[in-house]
Amino acid sequence: MAAPFGGHPNLATYIAWARKQGCECKSGYIDDGERNMMVTRVIYAPCGKKYAPLAGFNDGDRLPPTMVRMLDNRLGLDSPFPKL
């Protein structure tokens, strides 16, 4: 895959990795205010006190390094995926 997303995980891959670390992920839908439904997810850290909300991302969406860093920071994890 071409830069800048070569080798970067998609959302489903990150969630699968996070679950192996003890995280929990809950999914749902919200209305975006214009009668369009949007997928939402909340990933909860193993301790249950930290979480990372995500809205509008699909399972196949590639995560840029800044998003991986944000998720790792919010969840208190250090994933093996490229991050800045």
One Martini backbone bead per residue (centre of mass of N, CA, C, O) as a GRO file, in nm:
protein
   84
    1MET     BB    1   0.101   0.033   0.017
    2ALA     BB    2   0.080   0.359   0.017
    3ALA     BB    3   0.163   0.642   0.106
    4PRO     BB    4   0.102   0.693   0.449
    5PHE     BB    5  -0.042   0.376   0.499
    6GLY     BB    6   0.186   0.184   0.512
    7GLY     BB    7   0.133  -0.059   0.765
    8HIS     BB    8  -0.129   0.038   0.870
    9PRO     BB    9  -0.395   0.009   1.053
   10ASN     BB   10  -0.699  -0.078   1.099
   11LEU     BB   11  -0.954  -0.063   1.311
   12ALA     BB   12  -0.998  -0.371   1.347
   13THR     BB   13  -0.704  -0.435   1.424
   14TYR     BB   14  -0.685  -0.258   1.673
   15ILE     BB   15  -0.920  -0.384   1.830
   16ALA     BB   16  -0.809  -0.672   1.838
   17TRP     BB   17  -0.556  -0.598   1.996
   18ALA     BB   18  -0.696  -0.463   2.241
   19ARG     BB   19  -0.851  -0.717   2.333
   20LYS     BB   20  -0.586  -0.879   2.400
   21GLN     BB   21  -0.530  -0.652   2.640
   22GLY     BB   22  -0.846  -0.614   2.774
   23CYS     BB   23  -1.034  -0.473   2.605
   24GLU     BB   24  -1.334  -0.289   2.530
   25CYS     BB   25  -1.604  -0.292   2.280
   26LYS     BB   26  -1.848  -0.050   2.177
   27SER     BB   27  -2.140  -0.029   1.973
   28GLY     BB   28  -2.311   0.216   1.753
   29TYR     BB   29  -2.558   0.478   1.702
   30ILE     BB   30  -2.587   0.805   1.546
   31ASP     BB   31  -2.707   1.118   1.499
   32ASP     BB   32  -2.584   1.397   1.298
   33GLY     BB   33  -2.854   1.604   1.257
   34GLU     BB   34  -2.933   1.490   0.938
   35ARG     BB   35  -3.045   1.187   0.940
   36ASN     BB   36  -2.769   1.042   0.992
   37MET     BB   37  -2.601   0.753   1.039
   38MET     BB   38  -2.347   0.669   1.288
   39VAL     BB   39  -2.074   0.511   1.378
   40THR     BB   40  -1.992   0.392   1.707
   41ARG     BB   41  -1.713   0.389   1.944
   42VAL     BB   42  -1.591   0.227   2.249
   43ILE     BB   43  -1.282   0.211   2.413
   44TYR     BB   44  -1.181   0.015   2.684
   45ALA     BB   45  -0.982  -0.018   2.924
   46PRO     BB   46  -0.884  -0.257   3.142
   47CYS     BB   47  -0.955  -0.069   3.397
   48GLY     BB   48  -1.225   0.117   3.299
   49LYS     BB   49  -1.131   0.443   3.316
   50LYS     BB   50  -1.057   0.434   3.020
   51TYR     BB   51  -1.121   0.603   2.696
   52ALA     BB   52  -1.223   0.576   2.332
   53PRO     BB   53  -1.385   0.771   2.116
   54LEU     BB   54  -1.571   0.685   1.807
   55ALA     BB   55  -1.664   0.855   1.495
   56GLY     BB   56  -1.704   0.759   1.153
   57PHE     BB   57  -1.569   0.477   1.157
   58ASN     BB   58  -1.445   0.213   0.983
   59ASP     BB   59  -1.298  -0.090   0.985
   60GLY     BB   60  -1.118  -0.020   0.707
   61ASP     BB   61  -0.988   0.217   0.827
   62ARG     BB   62  -0.708   0.386   0.828
   63LEU     BB   63  -0.453   0.460   1.065
   64PRO     BB   64  -0.292   0.707   1.156
   65PRO     BB   65  -0.036   0.778   1.367
   66THR     BB   66  -0.199   0.988   1.536
   67MET     BB   67  -0.432   0.791   1.612
   68VAL     BB   68  -0.268   0.576   1.751
   69ARG     BB   69  -0.154   0.761   1.970
   70MET     BB   70  -0.425   0.848   2.089
   71LEU     BB   71  -0.524   0.568   2.169
   72ASP     BB   72  -0.289   0.489   2.349
   73ASN     BB   73  -0.317   0.727   2.546
   74ARG     BB   74  -0.618   0.682   2.633
   75LEU     BB   75  -0.552   0.359   2.716
   76GLY     BB   76  -0.252   0.296   2.815
   77LEU     BB   77  -0.086   0.207   2.558
   78ASP     BB   78   0.155  -0.001   2.342
   79SER     BB   79   0.161  -0.034   2.035
   80PRO     BB   80   0.302  -0.183   1.729
   81PHE     BB   81   0.224   0.065   1.581
   82PRO     BB   82   0.260   0.328   1.402
   83LYS     BB   83   0.394   0.636   1.548
   84LEU     BB   84   0.453   0.980   1.659
   0.00000   0.00000   0.00000
